[in-house]
Amino acid sequence: MASSKLSSIDKQQNGKFVPDDQNVLQQHVFFFDKNQDGIVYPWETFQGFRAIGCGVLLSTASAFLINIALSQKTRPGKFPSLFLPIEVKNINRAKHGSDSGVYDSEGRFVPGKFEEIFRKHARSHPNSLTSDELMAMLKANREPKDFGGWVASYAEWKILYGLCKDKNGFASQGYSQSCL
């Protein structure tokens, strides 16, 4: 145990960022930080999307849109950067409305909220969602006039669904959680 703490300290001293153990959202975003400096640039977002099996077009659009949407929210100060960096340590600042609540405001994963999605919306199979059931879940989570949140939730969940569904079109609870 002491050696794992020491290795985390060493990584930080060598200019490497180490996500907070409790902040699963940081750990999720850290996957995209290819050089582990705590900052995700659009080209790293692109590489991450390619690594999880997305095509060139989706990876390009995602890199551009995600970094535009999250960069200013995660950066200190008010002056935007043309490189559109996302600071991993501040990713919880980019949490948007109309979401599922699977991540709390501190970036921690909330298992009960994740399980609730399937309990409330999985109709065809108890632990799996179809595309229609996913759309019903997104509609149920909408906050009034939160158009940006609607779009962000739709994009996040549709990409997750596309990556995690099986050949029958079902995104299972266990597999979807591993994709988060």
Rosetta blueprint (number, residue, H / E / L):
1 M L
2 A H
3 S H
4 S H
5 K H
6 L H
7 S H
8 S H
9 I H
10 D H
11 K H
12 Q H
13 Q H
14 N L
15 G L
16 K L
17 F L
18 V L
19 P L
20 D L
21 D L
22 Q L
23 N L
24 V H
25 L H
26 Q H
27 Q H
28 H H
29 V H
30 F H
31 F L
32 F L
33 D L
34 K L
35 N L
36 Q L
37 D L
38 G L
39 I E
40 V E
41 Y L
42 P H
43 W H
44 E H
45 T H
46 F H
47 Q H
48 G H
49 F H
50 R H
51 A H
52 I L
53 G L
54 C L
55 G L
56 V H
57 L H
58 L H
59 S H
60 T H
61 A H
62 S H
63 A H
64 F H
65 L H
66 I H
67 N H
68 I H
69 A H
70 L H
71 S H
72 Q H
73 K H
74 T H
75 R L
76 P L
77 G L
78 K L
79 F L
80 P L
81 S L
82 L L
83 F L
84 L L
85 P L
86 I E
87 E E
88 V H
89 K H
90 N H
91 I H
92 N H
93 R H
94 A H
95 K L
96 H L
97 G L
98 S L
99 D L
100 S L
101 G L
102 V L
103 Y E
104 D L
105 S L
106 E L
107 G L
108 R L
109 F E
110 V L
111 P H
112 G H
113 K H
114 F H
115 E H
116 E H
117 I H
118 F H
119 R H
120 K H
121 H H
122 A L
123 R L
124 S L
125 H E
126 P L
127 N L
128 S E
129 L E
130 T L
131 S H
132 D H
133 E H
134 L H
135 M H
136 A H
137 M H
138 L H
139 K H
140 A H
141 N L
142 R L
143 E L
144 P L
145 K L
146 D L
147 F H
148 G H
149 G H
150 W H
151 V H
152 A H
153 S H
154 Y H
155 A H
156 E H
157 W H
158 K H
159 I H
160 L H
161 Y H
162 G H
163 L H
164 C H
165 K E
166 D L
167 K L
168 N L
169 G L
170 F L
171 A E
172 S E
173 Q H
174 G H
175 Y H
176 S H
177 Q H
178 S H
179 C H
180 L L
